[in-house]
Amino acid sequence: MIEPQILAALLGYLEHRNATQEQVRKYIRYWRSSPRDPSVPCPICYTFRGRHSGLAALHEKDGYMPLVWHSCNETFNISAQ
């Protein structure tokens, strides 16, 4: 199961990309209602492209958890701490 702090980090990425509050709320609603990995949607694809891109990998490496979505090649390095 993906931890809530990972959601917080992904929301930070959305805010950094200037997502509106409504877009952020929509992603949170989807996150809470969807099954967990591997179906966690890429925040960029879901928010800005209207696509669902399922999580392809989640492995801790060098203190970071790289989240990789195979179909869109978006990668987010989330601190494992």
PyMOL commands that set and color helices and strands:
alter all, ss='L'
color gray80, all
select helices_A, chain A and resi 4-16+21-33+43-49
alter helices_A, ss='H'
color red, helices_A
select strands_A, chain A and resi 55-58+64-69+74-79
alter strands_A, ss='S'
color yellow, strands_A
deselect
rebuild
show_as cartoon
